[in-house]
């Protein structure tokens, strides 16, 4: 998923039409560069993504929803905000996980409510982790990112599913409005 998302972002942001292998290489290089500031990190990107056209890797996101993994959240948000046709439409992020039964139960409810009440808005789904263990790890980046805390005493995101209102592309909120407690939907 991370390699797919990075390959899409290479095409959208840099005009580099590369495959999933190159997406994985760039994703790994970006992580290494974050861990080793000041060092030069090099990776090889094969600019031959045309072979992936039939696979859907470069398919445009649906008009209502777009997904990303937590490691690429900031990169995806920046790209997403730049490419929105309506810069004044509301943007929401839904933090979810494929292994979470509450998330799976909440998705159709959130989708229906969103389609019915938030006309013209965008819903970005952020997959917090591939496994429950990875999410429960106290060092998970979203758990310590103060932008995503629902309560002042929390260090970051505390539960999934969680919905966040981000403002609009033209006027993003400095601090997103967080709505947790979606487990009962």
N, C-alpha and C positions, 0 to 999 in steps of 0.2 A: 504494500500500500504506500509506503513512504517513497519507494523508488518510482512508482507510478506518478505520485503527486509531484515529485521533484522534476520528472521528465516533462510533465505538463507545464510546470512553472518555467522551465528552461525555454519551452516553446513560446509561452505567453510573454515572459519578461525579457528574454534575451534573443528571441528569434532563432534559437538553436533547436533544430528538429532532430532530436536524438531519441534513442530507445530506452527501455526500462533499465538495461544494464548501465548505461551512462547516467541515468537518473539516480541509480543506487550509488555510483561512484561519486557523483557531485554531492549527494546527500551526506555520504561518509566524509568527504573532504570538508564540507561545511561544518560538520561536528568537530572534526579534528582542528580546524581553524579556530573555532570558538574556544577549544580547550588549550590551544597554544598560540595566544596572541603574539603578533610580531614575527611569527615564522611564515615562511612561504610554503604553501601547500599546493601541490600540483596533482591533477588527475587528467586522464585522457577521456575525451568525449568524442565518440564517433557520430558525426553529423549525418546519419542515415536513418532517421526515424520514419521515412516513407514506408518502410516495410511493416510498420505498426498501424497504418491507417485503418485497416480492416478490423483491428482488435478493439477499438474504442478508447485506446489510451489517450488519443488527442481529441476525443469527442468533446464538444463544448458542454459546459455544465448545464443542467436543466435550468429553466428560467427561475424556478422557485427555490431549489435546493442546490447545495454544493457541499462536498465533504472534504475533510482533511484529517490528518493525524495530528496529535498534539505537538509533535516536534516541528511541524511546518506551519503552525497556527499563525504566527506573526507574518510570515512570508505570504501565506495564502490570503490573509486579511488585507494586506497592502494591495496585492494584485486584484483581489475581489473588489475593493473599494474603487480602485482606479478604473476598472472595466464596467462598472454598473452604468446602465443607460440613464437611469433616473438617480441623480446624485442626491436627491432629497427624500428618497424612499427609506423607510426604516430598515435597519439591519439587525438581525438577531443571531446569536450563536447558541446551538444546543449541544451541550457536552453529553456524550453518550458512550456506550461500549457494547460491542456485539455479544459479550459473555454475560451481560447484566439482564436478568429477567424483567426488572422494573423498567429498564430502558426500552426493551422490546415491546412491553405493554404500553408505554407512554408514546412511542413514535407515531402510531396511527392517530392517537388522540391529538397530539401536538400538530400533526400534519393537517387534520381536519379543522382544528381551531384556527390555525394559521391561514389556511385557504379561505375560510369563512370570514375572518375578522381583520386580517392584515393584508388588505388588497395592495398590490404593488410593492410589497416588502420583500426582503430576502432572508432566507433561513440558511445559515451555514452550520452544517453538522460537524462537530469536532470529535473524533474518536480518541478517547483519552488513553487507551492502552489496548494491547492485544489480549492480555491476560488479567485476571483479577489480582494476582500476586503483584504484577508490575504496577497496577493502580494503587494497591494498598501500601506500597513502599513509601515511607515518609519522605524520601528524597525525590519523589516524582516532581518534575518541574511545575506542574499546575498546582500542586499542593502548597507551594511556597510563593506563588505569584500573587501579590496583593490585589491585582486587578480583578481577580475572579472570586474574591471572598464575599460571602453572603452576609456574614456577621462581622462586626469590627474585631472581635477577639480571634477570628480565624486567620490563619496565615495565607490561605489561598482557597482553591476549590476544595470542598469537603465531601461532595457526594455527586453521584450521577443517577438519574438524569438531572441536569441543571440547565436552565434557560437564562441567557444574558441578553439584555437590550444594549446595543452598542452605539445608538444614535443613527446618523446618516453618513454617507460618504462625504458630503459637503460639510457636515458639522458632527464629527465623531465626539462621543462623550469622553471626558478625561477619565472618569471612573464608570465602567458599565453598571447598569442596574441588574442585579442578580436575583433570580427567582428559583430557589431550590424547592425541595418538598414535592417534587413531581412523582414520587414513587407511588402514590395512591391513585394515579390516573387510570 
